[in-house]
Amino acid sequence: MIYEKIQTKNSLTDLTNLENSHLSLQLSLDGLEYCVFDKDLVEIIFLKEYEFEKRPQTPEQLLENVKEIYTKDSLLSEKYESVHISHKNNLATLVPEALYDKDYKKEYLKYSVKVLESDSINVDKLHESDSKNIYIPFQNINTFLYNKYESFTYTHASSVLISSLLKYYRHNPYKQFFVNVSKNNLDILFLDQNKLQLFNSFLYYSKEDFLYYILFAMEQLSLNPDKQTLTFLGAIDMDSILYKLTYTYVRNIGFLKVENLNVSEEFYQENPHIKRHHFFELLNQL
């Protein structure tokens, strides 16, 4: 079962003549989300999220889910000037630029990811952190999408997350502890003096798992939960049980409040169910 979880409205356009627009799409084992950016209006004009009832267990199941969405959502098959796809999974690792050797991509991944002989391995260069993000994309989805669009670029979602946070906080000298939340995954990112000190992703299956990873990361970084501010972004709000449990142990919690120039105040006013800390990766992959 696939649910249409969120859909926006926008008074600026009727979503026709999209040939001068950009499509951003993010795919994970939890679902698919996409947005349309109008290059004439310089504005996000549409955003939609699909959620899978169950996480696909095989690449074939994931592909079937994506095909089903494309069958019923005609907007995804429109002609766009440019398309960007991000793959969100736990099949990635960061390597400092100074230590990277292109001949050892598979070996870098093997330390934390099971790599098959048939896996395609890709690399994103993260200029803001002088590192490489080595990852395994959903290759069968890429193959499917190549038949839908004349061309597209793709990255790992964590590349967008890391680069965007470093960009927004490049003049902030303080310690920044971020937790990016999705349905079954959390990303933890720590900046100090605008330098990336930690990035890791975790699958969680209970609220206790969620809290454990946050507190463990703080402990390893020698951060005091009573003093260090935690900034949430992604699929979490104050009424969430995850927020309430975390607040029991971490006393200074906030939500990301960056000003994304691609999203107007009118967009948020017309879509009050979407907050500024939601869909951070998707809205920054232009």
C-alpha positions as a LaTeX table, in Angstrom:
\begin{tabular}{lrrr}
\hline
Residue & $x$ (\AA) & $y$ (\AA) & $z$ (\AA) \\
\hline
Met1 & 0.00 & 0.00 & 0.00 \\
Ile2 & 1.23 & 3.48 & $-0.91$ \\
Tyr3 & $-0.20$ & 6.55 & 0.82 \\
Glu4 & $-0.37$ & 10.09 & $-0.51$ \\
Lys5 & 0.79 & 11.72 & 2.69 \\
Ile6 & 1.29 & 15.40 & 1.80 \\
Gln7 & 0.35 & 17.53 & $-1.16$ \\
Thr8 & 0.71 & 21.29 & $-1.41$ \\
Lys9 & $-1.22$ & 23.96 & $-3.20$ \\
Asn10 & 0.08 & 27.15 & $-4.76$ \\
Ser11 & $-1.85$ & 30.11 & $-6.12$ \\
Leu12 & 0.93 & 31.19 & $-8.48$ \\
Thr13 & 0.49 & 28.52 & $-11.13$ \\
Asp14 & $-1.82$ & 25.83 & $-12.48$ \\
Leu15 & 1.09 & 23.41 & $-13.01$ \\
Thr16 & 1.06 & 23.60 & $-16.79$ \\
Asn17 & 3.89 & 24.41 & $-19.18$ \\
Leu18 & 6.59 & 23.07 & $-16.89$ \\
Glu19 & 9.34 & 22.97 & $-19.51$ \\
Asn20 & 11.17 & 25.79 & $-17.74$ \\
Ser21 & 10.87 & 24.11 & $-14.35$ \\
His22 & 13.12 & 21.89 & $-12.26$ \\
Leu23 & 12.04 & 18.60 & $-10.69$ \\
Ser24 & 13.67 & 17.46 & $-7.44$ \\
Leu25 & 12.91 & 13.94 & $-6.29$ \\
Gln26 & 14.07 & 12.02 & $-3.21$ \\
Leu27 & 13.70 & 8.27 & $-2.94$ \\
Ser28 & 14.07 & 6.08 & 0.13 \\
Leu29 & 12.81 & 2.74 & 1.39 \\
Asp30 & 10.12 & 4.68 & 3.27 \\
Gly31 & 8.68 & 6.44 & 0.24 \\
Leu32 & 9.10 & 9.05 & $-2.45$ \\
Glu33 & 8.84 & 12.82 & $-2.28$ \\
Tyr34 & 9.24 & 15.46 & $-4.95$ \\
Cys35 & 8.89 & 19.16 & $-5.58$ \\
Val36 & 8.72 & 21.42 & $-8.64$ \\
Phe37 & 10.71 & 24.65 & $-8.84$ \\
Asp38 & 9.60 & 27.26 & $-11.37$ \\
Lys39 & 12.70 & 28.99 & $-12.74$ \\
Asp40 & 10.71 & 32.00 & $-14.00$ \\
Leu41 & 8.96 & 32.61 & $-10.68$ \\
Val42 & 12.07 & 31.51 & $-8.73$ \\
Glu43 & 9.76 & 29.62 & $-6.43$ \\
Ile44 & 8.79 & 26.13 & $-5.30$ \\
Ile45 & 5.31 & 25.69 & $-6.77$ \\
Phe46 & 4.43 & 22.12 & $-5.76$ \\
Leu47 & 5.48 & 19.44 & $-3.29$ \\
Lys48 & 4.15 & 15.95 & $-2.75$ \\
Glu49 & 5.07 & 13.02 & $-0.53$ \\
Tyr50 & 4.23 & 9.33 & $-0.87$ \\
Glu51 & 4.79 & 6.91 & 2.00 \\
Phe52 & 5.12 & 3.14 & 1.70 \\
Glu53 & 3.11 & 1.16 & 4.23 \\
Lys54 & 5.94 & $-1.40$ & 4.43 \\
Arg55 & 9.61 & $-0.96$ & 3.60 \\
Pro56 & 10.47 & $-2.91$ & 0.42 \\
Gln57 & 12.64 & $-5.94$ & 1.13 \\
Thr58 & 14.17 & $-6.26$ & $-2.33$ \\
Pro59 & 15.18 & $-3.88$ & $-5.14$ \\
Glu60 & 12.38 & $-5.38$ & $-7.23$ \\
Gln61 & 9.76 & $-4.46$ & $-4.62$ \\
Leu62 & 11.08 & $-0.91$ & $-4.45$ \\
Leu63 & 10.94 & $-0.61$ & $-8.22$ \\
Glu64 & 7.34 & $-1.85$ & $-8.29$ \\
Asn65 & 6.38 & 0.83 & $-5.76$ \\
Val66 & 8.03 & 3.54 & $-7.82$ \\
Lys67 & 6.35 & 2.30 & $-11.01$ \\
Glu68 & 2.96 & 2.38 & $-9.26$ \\
Ile69 & 3.50 & 6.01 & $-8.23$ \\
Tyr70 & 4.53 & 7.00 & $-11.75$ \\
Thr71 & 1.47 & 5.27 & $-13.20$ \\
Lys72 & $-0.95$ & 7.34 & $-11.16$ \\
Asp73 & 0.93 & 10.65 & $-10.88$ \\
Ser74 & 1.08 & 12.31 & $-14.29$ \\
Leu75 & 3.03 & 15.30 & $-12.98$ \\
Leu76 & 6.12 & 13.11 & $-12.62$ \\
Ser77 & 6.05 & 12.34 & $-16.33$ \\
Glu78 & 5.95 & 15.96 & $-17.48$ \\
Lys79 & 8.84 & 17.41 & $-19.46$ \\
Tyr80 & 11.21 & 19.42 & $-17.22$ \\
Glu81 & 14.21 & 21.53 & $-18.04$ \\
Ser82 & 16.25 & 19.74 & $-15.36$ \\
Val83 & 15.81 & 16.85 & $-12.94$ \\
His84 & 17.74 & 15.97 & $-9.79$ \\
Ile85 & 17.34 & 12.67 & $-7.92$ \\
Ser86 & 18.64 & 11.99 & $-4.41$ \\
His87 & 18.99 & 8.49 & $-2.98$ \\
Lys88 & 18.38 & 8.21 & 0.75 \\
Asn89 & 19.73 & 5.00 & 2.24 \\
Asn90 & 22.32 & 3.78 & 4.75 \\
Leu91 & 24.70 & 2.59 & 2.04 \\
Ala92 & 27.14 & 5.48 & 2.24 \\
Thr93 & 30.36 & 6.52 & 3.94 \\
Leu94 & 32.42 & 9.72 & 4.10 \\
Val95 & 36.13 & 9.78 & 3.31 \\
Pro96 & 38.36 & 12.85 & 3.76 \\
Glu97 & 39.60 & 14.23 & 0.46 \\
Ala98 & 43.23 & 13.82 & 1.50 \\
Leu99 & 42.75 & 10.07 & 2.09 \\
Tyr100 & 40.59 & 9.28 & $-0.92$ \\
Asp101 & 41.83 & 7.01 & $-3.70$ \\
Lys102 & 39.37 & 6.27 & $-6.52$ \\
Asp103 & 40.74 & 2.75 & $-6.86$ \\
Tyr104 & 39.54 & 1.80 & $-3.38$ \\
Lys105 & 35.89 & 2.92 & $-3.47$ \\
Lys106 & 34.60 & $-0.54$ & $-2.65$ \\
Glu107 & 37.09 & $-1.03$ & 0.19 \\
Tyr108 & 35.99 & 2.21 & 1.87 \\
Leu109 & 32.38 & 1.04 & 1.84 \\
Lys110 & 33.16 & $-2.47$ & 3.07 \\
Tyr111 & 33.97 & $-1.17$ & 6.54 \\
Ser112 & 30.33 & $-0.30$ & 7.18 \\
Val113 & 28.24 & $-1.64$ & 4.28 \\
Lys114 & 27.75 & $-5.04$ & 2.70 \\
Val115 & 28.88 & $-4.61$ & $-0.90$ \\
Leu116 & 27.89 & $-7.03$ & $-3.66$ \\
Glu117 & 29.89 & $-7.58$ & $-6.82$ \\
Ser118 & 26.98 & $-6.26$ & $-8.89$ \\
Asp119 & 26.62 & $-3.02$ & $-6.90$ \\
Ser120 & 27.24 & 0.27 & $-8.63$ \\
Ile121 & 29.32 & 2.63 & $-6.49$ \\
Asn122 & 29.13 & 6.39 & $-6.91$ \\
Val123 & 30.98 & 9.31 & $-5.36$ \\
Asp124 & 29.79 & 12.83 & $-4.50$ \\
Lys125 & 32.42 & 15.51 & $-3.91$ \\
Leu126 & 31.53 & 17.66 & $-0.89$ \\
His127 & 33.43 & 20.89 & $-1.40$ \\
Glu128 & 32.24 & 22.42 & 1.86 \\
Ser129 & 33.78 & 19.64 & 3.95 \\
Asp130 & 36.75 & 18.59 & 1.76 \\
Ser131 & 35.46 & 15.04 & 1.63 \\
Lys132 & 33.97 & 12.42 & $-0.65$ \\
Asn133 & 30.65 & 10.71 & $-0.06$ \\
Ile134 & 30.87 & 7.14 & $-1.39$ \\
Tyr135 & 27.54 & 5.36 & $-1.78$ \\
Ile136 & 25.47 & 2.70 & $-3.50$ \\
Pro137 & 22.45 & 4.22 & $-5.28$ \\
Phe138 & 19.20 & 2.45 & $-6.10$ \\
Gln139 & 20.56 & 1.52 & $-9.51$ \\
Asn140 & 17.42 & $-0.17$ & $-10.83$ \\
Ile141 & 15.50 & 3.02 & $-10.05$ \\
Asn142 & 18.07 & 5.07 & $-11.97$ \\
Thr143 & 17.63 & 2.75 & $-14.94$ \\
Phe144 & 13.86 & 3.18 & $-14.78$ \\
Leu145 & 14.17 & 6.97 & $-14.57$ \\
Tyr146 & 16.56 & 7.17 & $-17.51$ \\
Asn147 & 13.63 & 5.98 & $-19.61$ \\
Lys148 & 11.44 & 8.76 & $-18.18$ \\
Tyr149 & 13.70 & 11.77 & $-18.52$ \\
Glu150 & 16.16 & 12.80 & $-21.21$ \\
Ser151 & 18.79 & 13.32 & $-18.53$ \\
Phe152 & 19.11 & 13.87 & $-14.80$ \\
Thr153 & 21.71 & 14.27 & $-12.11$ \\
Tyr154 & 21.73 & 12.29 & $-8.90$ \\
Thr155 & 23.43 & 12.37 & $-5.52$ \\
His156 & 23.11 & 10.81 & $-2.12$ \\
Ala157 & 20.65 & 12.64 & 0.14 \\
Ser158 & 23.28 & 12.97 & 2.86 \\
Ser159 & 25.46 & 14.94 & 0.44 \\
Val160 & 22.68 & 17.50 & 0.13 \\
Leu161 & 22.13 & 17.53 & 3.90 \\
Ile162 & 25.79 & 18.03 & 4.82 \\
Ser163 & 26.60 & 20.59 & 2.13 \\
Ser164 & 23.46 & 22.63 & 2.81 \\
Leu165 & 23.93 & 22.79 & 6.59 \\
Leu166 & 27.57 & 23.79 & 6.16 \\
Lys167 & 26.47 & 26.51 & 3.75 \\
Tyr168 & 23.77 & 27.90 & 6.02 \\
Tyr169 & 25.99 & 27.79 & 9.12 \\
Arg170 & 29.28 & 28.86 & 7.54 \\
His171 & 29.48 & 31.98 & 9.73 \\
Asn172 & 28.39 & 30.27 & 12.95 \\
Pro173 & 31.38 & 29.47 & 15.22 \\
Tyr174 & 29.41 & 27.54 & 17.84 \\
Lys175 & 28.92 & 23.82 & 18.32 \\
Gln176 & 25.90 & 22.68 & 16.31 \\
Phe177 & 24.25 & 19.30 & 16.91 \\
Phe178 & 21.63 & 18.39 & 14.28 \\
Val179 & 19.24 & 15.44 & 14.10 \\
Asn180 & 17.50 & 14.90 & 10.76 \\
Val181 & 14.43 & 12.66 & 11.18 \\
Ser182 & 12.56 & 10.45 & 8.74 \\
Lys183 & 10.13 & 7.60 & 9.28 \\
Asn184 & 12.66 & 4.89 & 10.19 \\
Asn185 & 15.96 & 6.73 & 10.00 \\
Leu186 & 17.82 & 9.52 & 11.77 \\
Asp187 & 20.93 & 11.36 & 10.65 \\
Ile188 & 23.18 & 12.93 & 13.27 \\
Leu189 & 25.48 & 15.74 & 12.22 \\
Phe190 & 27.82 & 17.77 & 14.42 \\
Leu191 & 29.57 & 20.99 & 13.43 \\
Asp192 & 32.20 & 22.86 & 15.43 \\
Gln193 & 33.78 & 26.08 & 14.15 \\
Asn194 & 31.86 & 25.36 & 10.94 \\
Lys195 & 33.84 & 22.13 & 10.49 \\
Leu196 & 32.12 & 18.78 & 10.09 \\
Gln197 & 33.12 & 16.66 & 13.09 \\
Leu198 & 30.58 & 13.83 & 12.85 \\
Phe199 & 28.00 & 12.47 & 10.46 \\
Asn200 & 26.22 & 9.15 & 10.86 \\
Ser201 & 22.89 & 7.57 & 9.97 \\
Phe202 & 20.93 & 5.06 & 12.03 \\
Leu203 & 17.86 & 2.92 & 11.51 \\
Tyr204 & 15.52 & 3.00 & 14.49 \\
Tyr205 & 12.61 & 0.69 & 15.26 \\
Ser206 & 11.35 & 2.22 & 18.52 \\
Lys207 & 11.40 & 5.55 & 20.33 \\
Glu208 & 13.98 & 4.07 & 22.71 \\
Asp209 & 16.30 & 3.32 & 19.77 \\
Phe210 & 15.87 & 6.90 & 18.60 \\
Leu211 & 16.83 & 8.35 & 21.96 \\
Tyr212 & 19.72 & 5.93 & 22.46 \\
Tyr213 & 21.51 & 7.02 & 19.27 \\
Ile214 & 21.18 & 10.69 & 20.16 \\
Leu215 & 22.48 & 10.29 & 23.70 \\
Phe216 & 25.25 & 7.92 & 22.60 \\
Ala217 & 26.46 & 10.41 & 19.98 \\
Met218 & 26.43 & 13.22 & 22.55 \\
Glu219 & 28.41 & 11.09 & 24.97 \\
Gln220 & 31.03 & 10.23 & 22.34 \\
Leu221 & 31.38 & 13.92 & 21.50 \\
Ser222 & 31.61 & 14.90 & 25.20 \\
Leu223 & 28.50 & 17.09 & 24.88 \\
Asn224 & 26.39 & 17.85 & 27.95 \\
Pro225 & 22.68 & 17.10 & 27.22 \\
Asp226 & 21.71 & 19.74 & 29.78 \\
Lys227 & 23.65 & 22.46 & 27.94 \\
Gln228 & 24.17 & 21.53 & 24.28 \\
Thr229 & 21.41 & 22.69 & 21.93 \\
Leu230 & 19.92 & 20.01 & 19.69 \\
Thr231 & 18.38 & 21.19 & 16.41 \\
Phe232 & 15.77 & 18.97 & 14.81 \\
Leu233 & 14.89 & 18.96 & 11.13 \\
Gly234 & 12.85 & 16.63 & 8.98 \\
Ala235 & 9.71 & 14.70 & 9.90 \\
Ile236 & 9.33 & 15.69 & 13.55 \\
Asp237 & 7.27 & 18.29 & 15.44 \\
Met238 & 6.65 & 19.27 & 19.06 \\
Asp239 & 3.65 & 16.96 & 19.39 \\
Ser240 & 5.72 & 13.94 & 18.30 \\
Ile241 & 6.44 & 11.23 & 20.89 \\
Leu242 & 10.04 & 11.29 & 19.64 \\
Tyr243 & 10.33 & 14.99 & 20.48 \\
Lys244 & 8.72 & 14.58 & 23.89 \\
Leu245 & 10.96 & 11.67 & 24.86 \\
Thr246 & 14.11 & 13.47 & 23.68 \\
Tyr247 & 13.14 & 16.59 & 25.62 \\
Thr248 & 13.08 & 14.52 & 28.81 \\
Tyr249 & 16.85 & 14.05 & 28.49 \\
Val250 & 18.00 & 16.96 & 26.30 \\
Arg251 & 16.88 & 20.27 & 27.72 \\
Asn252 & 17.67 & 22.67 & 24.86 \\
Ile253 & 15.84 & 21.62 & 21.70 \\
Gly254 & 14.95 & 23.73 & 18.70 \\
Phe255 & 13.91 & 23.36 & 15.07 \\
Leu256 & 15.85 & 24.47 & 12.03 \\
Lys257 & 14.87 & 28.00 & 10.96 \\
Val258 & 17.02 & 28.77 & 7.94 \\
Glu259 & 15.67 & 31.04 & 5.21 \\
Asn260 & 15.54 & 29.01 & 2.01 \\
Leu261 & 15.45 & 31.46 & $-0.89$ \\
Asn262 & 13.68 & 28.87 & $-3.05$ \\
Val263 & 10.62 & 28.89 & $-0.80$ \\
Ser264 & 8.53 & 32.02 & $-0.22$ \\
Glu265 & 6.60 & 33.06 & 2.84 \\
Glu266 & 3.43 & 32.73 & 0.76 \\
Phe267 & 4.20 & 29.04 & 0.19 \\
Tyr268 & 4.25 & 28.38 & 3.92 \\
Gln269 & 1.12 & 30.49 & 4.49 \\
Glu270 & $-0.80$ & 28.52 & 1.88 \\
Asn271 & 0.50 & 25.21 & 3.27 \\
Pro272 & 0.54 & 25.58 & 7.08 \\
His273 & 1.01 & 21.81 & 7.51 \\
Ile274 & 4.57 & 22.27 & 6.18 \\
Lys275 & 7.09 & 23.89 & 8.54 \\
Arg276 & 10.44 & 25.43 & 7.69 \\
His277 & 12.36 & 22.45 & 9.07 \\
His278 & 10.43 & 19.92 & 6.95 \\
Phe279 & 11.79 & 18.49 & 3.65 \\
Phe280 & 15.19 & 20.15 & 4.11 \\
Glu281 & 17.09 & 17.83 & 1.77 \\
Leu282 & 14.43 & 17.89 & $-0.94$ \\
Leu283 & 14.09 & 21.68 & $-0.97$ \\
Asn284 & 17.85 & 22.19 & $-1.17$ \\
Gln285 & 18.69 & 19.87 & $-4.05$ \\
Leu286 & 18.29 & 22.45 & $-6.81$ \\
\hline
\end{tabular}
